[in-house]
Amino acid sequence: MQYQWYPGHMVKAKRLIKENLKLVDLVLELLDARIPLSSRNPDIDEIVGQKPRIILLSKCDLADKEKTNLWINYFTKNNIKCVEVDLIKGTGLKKVLSLAKEIGAQKHQNQLLKGRINRPTRMMILGIPNVGKSTLINKLANRSVAQTGDKPGVTKNKQWIKTGNNLEMMDTPGVLWPKFDDEMVGFKLAVTGAIKDEIVNVEDMAYRLIQFLMDNYPGLLSKRYGVPENTSAPEYLIALSEKRGFLKQGNTVDYMKGAEVLVREFRQGKLGRITLDLL
C-alpha cells in the first residue's frame, strides 16, 4: 500500500519557511525519536542551508533508549547538535535553551561589531506533523500560546512567540514532502501518527507493525497480548483480536478492531519503548 499525504497547506507552509528563514538566528528541527531518519524532511536540508541548527529528538520516552543513544552519536558525528527531549516532563529543554543562547550570543556579538542594536535570539521550529512543535513552544514559553493536538495538521500558519529568556520562536505548520520514495518511510510516519488515520489502511499498518516487532523485538507482542508469535502477521492479528474478544455480529472476528487497538497501544507506549528506524 502507498502512504502519501501532502495537502495544499503544506505547499504554502514550505514557501512560508523559505521566506522567513532570514529572520531567524537558528533552527530547532524536531524529530520523532522512534523514527529519527524517517521523520527528517529531505527538503529541510536544502531550505535551511548553513543556518545553525539543533536537532531535538521528541517522544524519547516512547523510543528505545539504547537506539536513541546511537542516533544521538550518529548526528553528533555528522557535526549536528542533537538533544533528546521529553516534552511532557520537560527533560532536555534546559540543554536546548543553553545551546540556543550560545548560538545567539555569537550572532549578537557579530551584530554589535556592525553597530546593530542587540535583539532577542530568534528561532524557527521545524518538523513533520504531530511531532510536538507546538507543545515544545508552550513548554519553552511556560504558558499555553501555541495550539496543540494529538492529530497531525493542528498548526496551519506561522506563529511568533516571545519568551522571558530573551528568545523569540516561530512555530510553523508541520510539513511532509510530496512523495515518499520508500513505502516503509510512509508506513513509519503513518503508524507514529504523522499522517491522518482517515487516509491510511489501518489493517496494513498493523500487519507491518506486527512483522517488524516479531523481527526486531521478539517476545514483546506475546508479553502484551498473551498470543505466541509463531504465526504470520495476518494470523497473529486474528489471534490477538480473538484473545481480546473483538467480535462482530454473527460471532466473526473483528480484526479491524484489533488493528486499531494494536496501533493505538503502540503509539501510547503500552507495548514498550520501541524504535522503528535502526542503524
N, C-alpha and C positions, 0 to 999 in steps of 0.2 A: 504493500500500500504506500502511496505517496503522501508525505506530510508537507504541506505548504500553507503559509498564511502570511500575506503581505497586503493588508488593506490600505486604502488610499491615504489615511492619515499618517502612515509610516513614510510615505514618499515626502510628504510635507515636513515631517519631523527630521528626516535626513537633511533636507535643504536648510531647515532652521539651525541645525547643529553646525553646518558649514558656515553659515552666515554669522553666527555668534561666537565661534571659536576664538576669534581675535580679541574678544572682550575679556577672556579669562586667562589666569596665570597657569593653571594646571587642570588636569582631567582626572577624575576619580572614575575608573572603569569597574563597574560592579559585575562580578561573575558568580554563577551558582557553583558552590564548592563541590557539588555532586557531578557537575559536568563542566569543569573549568575550560576545556577546549571547545566543546560543542556550544557553549554559551558565549563564546567570543565571536562577535560580528566581524567577519573578514573585511568588511568595508571600513571599520573603525581605524585600522592602522593607517590607511591611505588618508582618511579625513583628518585624523589627529596629527599625523606627521611627526615633527620633532617637539611638539608641545610636551612639557613634563607630565608624567602620568604615574598614578599609583593604582595598582590592581587590588581590589577588595574581593575576597572570597566569602560571599554571604552564605547563609544557611549551613555554616560549618558544623552546627550541632546535628545536622541530618547526614553529614558526609562521614566516610571512613577516615578516622583521624590519621592513620598511617599513610593513606593515599593523599590526604591534604598536605601533609608534610613533604611528600615527594613533589607535589605540584608547586609548593612554595619554593623549593630548591630549584625546580625547573625554571620558573620565572626569574628568580634571583640570578641564576647562571646566565640568563639572557639579558641581564642588566635592567630588569624591570622590578621596581619596588612592589612587594606583594605582602598583604596583611590578611589574615583570616579574621572574620568578624561574625559575632553573634548579635544580630540586630534586635533580638528580644531582650537579651541581658545587657547588651551594650559592650560586650567583651571585644577588645581590639580597637575601639574607637579612639582611645587616648593616643595610641600609637599613630593612627591615621592623622589626627589633628597635629601631632608633633611633626610628622613628615611634611604635612601641608604647610605648616608655619615655617619650616626650614626652607622649603622651596620658595615660599612667599617672601621671606627675608632676603633671599638672593635677588629676587625681582625688584624689591623695594630699594635695595642698595643701588642697583643699576638706574632706577628712576631718579633717585636723589642726585646721582652723579650727573644726570642730564638736566637737573634743575626742575624736575617734576614733583608735584605735591604727592606726599605719601597717601595711599588709599588702602582699603581692606583687600586682603587676598581673595581673589575670585576663583571659584572652582566650578567646573561643569560636571554634572553627574550623568554618566552614560551607562547603558546596559540594555539587555533584552527585556521584553515584557515580564512582569511579575517576579523580578529578581530582587526587589526590595529597595529600589531607589528612593521612593517617597518615604518609606519607613526610616531609611538612613538619614534623610534630611530632617525628619521630625526628631530623631534622636540627637543629632548634632545641634539642632536649634533649641532643644529642651522644651519643645511645645509642638502642638499639632498645627502645622502650617501647610503640609502637603497632603493631598487626598490619597488614601491608601485603600487596598482591597486585596483579596486573595485570588482574584481573577486577573488575567492579562488585559491590558488596554485601559487602565483606570486614568492615567495621566495622558491628556491629549494635546496639551500646549506647554510651552516653556513657563517656568515659574522662577522668579528671583526671590531668594530668601536670605535675610540678614540674620546673623547670629551675634552673640555677645563676645565672641572670640576673635573679633576683627577679621571675620570671614564673611564672604557673600557666596551663596551657592545658587547655581542654576539647575533646576530639575528639568529634565527633558523626557518626552514620551519614549517608551520602550520601542526599540527598532530592531526588527529582524532583517533578513536580506531576501531578495526576490526569489532565489532558487537554492534549495539545499542539494548540493552535488552528491552527498552521501545520505541515503534514506535513513541510516542509523542515527545521523545527526538530528534529522527530523523527529524520529522516534524519541530520542532522549529529551529534546525540547518539549515534546508533547507530554511525555509521561511525568516530567517535572513541573508541568503547568504553565509553560511559556506560550503554548498555543491553545486557543479556545477549545474546550472539550466538545463543543457543539459541532465542530467541523472535522473531528477525527473519529476513527474507528476504535472504540474502547476495547473491543474484543481483540483486535490485532495488537494493541498496546499491551494487553495482559499476556498474550502468548509470548511476545518478545521479552517482556519483563521476567516471566517465569523461566524462559530458556536462559536468559542472562544470569539470573540468580542461581539456577542449577549449575551452570558452568563456572561461576566465579565466587559464589557464596554458598557452597553445598551445605545442606542441613538447615539453612535459615528458614526456608519455607515450611519444612516439616516441623520445625520447632514452633512456628507460629500457628500453623493450621492442623497439625496432627495427621498429615497425609504424607505417606512415603514418596520420595522423589524418584521412583524407578519407572516413571511413565513419560510419555511425550507431553509437551506443553498443553495441547488441547485436552488430552486426557486428564492432566493434572487439574486444569481449570474446572472440569466437570466434577472431579472427585472433591475438590475444595468446596464447590457450590453445594454438593450433596451433604458434605460434612457440616456445613453451616446451615443446612435446612432451607436453602433457597429453591423453592418450588413454585411453579406456575400452575394455573388452572389445568386440571387433568393430571396433576401429580407429576408433571415433567420438570426436569431440572432447569432452573433459571440461571444458566451460566453467564448471561449478561449481567445479572445482579452480582454474581461472583467476581466478574471482571471489574465492575465499578468499585466494589469493596477492596479488592486487591490493590488497584491503582491508588485509591484514596488512602489506604493504610500505608502504602509506600511513601506517599507524599507527607504523611503525618509522622513518619519515622517509627511507626509501630512494628515494622519488620526488622528494624535495627538501623545502624549507621551504614549507609551504602553509597559508594561512588561508582558511577557508570562509565566515566572516562578514565581509562587505565593507561599508565605509562609503561 
